[in-house]
Amino acid sequence: MKVRLKPAPANRENVRGWLRPDVDYVVLSVEVLGDESAYRIVTEDNATPALFESSLFDVTDESVPGLWVQVSQAHGKPDQRMPRAWSADGFWEAFFDGDPGARRAYARALVDLMAAA
């Protein structure tokens, strides 16, 4: 799945410097909570897999990665579609805390996602 940032959101504070409107980005994962959804995308620093509201984007390729699994969460938490290696409870917290195992799991799945895109 690929998305392109809409031109107007490029000026939003939470987007400026992270993403550009003229680039197709590979969606790493999707989180859905009620009517709200977000895409996890590698930002322009090529290091940060950040979440952004899906309404900021136009979908340019609707292909769903074969690596994604659906992870249904408890009430009040988002349903997620992502590589299985990232679906463990606390994965993203461990990743952002610099846990070596989480970093390796992220890097392996990222290579596979990018190769399939």
N, C-alpha and C positions, 0 to 999 in steps of 0.2 A: 504494500500500500504506500502510495506517495501523495504528498500534499504540497501546496504552494501557499505561502502567506499572502493574504489579501493586502493590497497596497495601503489602505488606511491604517490597519493595525500595526504596520511597521513603525509608526510613530508612538505607539503606546509604551509607557515606561517599562513594563514587564517584558517587552519584546525587543526594544531598541538595543542594538549591539549583540543580541543573541541570535537573531534570525534576519534574513534578507527576503524581500518580496519577490525577487527574480530567480529563486532557487527552488527546485523540487527536492523535498526532504523525504527520506525514508522514515515511515512511522515504525518505531521500535515496539510500541505497545499502545493499547487503548484502554482507558478506564472509563466506566460508565456508572453514574450514580443518579438514578431517577432520569430526569430530562437533560442532565448535564453530562458532557463527555469531554475527555482530554486525550491528547496525543503525547506520547513521550518521543522526543526527537533529539538527536545529537545537535547541539548548538554550534554556532560558528567558531567557537574555540576548539572544536573537535575533541572535547573531553567531557562535556557535561550533558548527560541524558536527562533533559528537563521536561516537565509537563507543561503543556500549553492548552488552553481552551480550544476545542475543535472548531468553534464558531469563527476563529481567526483565520481559517484556512479554506481553500477550495481543494477538493480531492482531484488529483490528476491521474491516479491509477488506483482502481478499486481492488486490485488483486490482494487477496488475503494470504499472508505468508504461511506456508505449510508448517513452519516451526511453531506457530502460535497454538496455544491451548487456551481454553476458556477456564478461568478461575473464578468461581462464584464465591463471594464473600458473605459474611454474616450481615444481618440487618444494620444499616447505617454505614457500611463500607462499600466501596465501588466493586462492581464486577470488572474483571480484567481479562484482556486477551494479550498474551505475551509468550515468549519462549519458556518452556517448562523450567529451564535452569533458573529463571528469575522469579518463579512463582512461590518459592518458600516464604513463609511468614518472616518478616524482618529483613528480607533480601536487600531492599533499597536502603534501609537504614545502615545495614552492614556495608554496602557499597560506598555510601557517602561518608562513612566513618573510616574508610580506607582498608577494610578487611581484605587481605590478600586472596582468600578463597572466593569471595564475592566478586572481586575485581577480575579474577581469572574467568569465572563463569560468565560475567558480562562480556569480556573480550571475545571469548569463544563464540557465544551466540551472536554478538555483533558482526563478526566476520561472516558467519553463515547468513545472517539477514541481508547484509550488504551484497554478498555474492548472489543471492536469490533475487535481488531487486532489479 
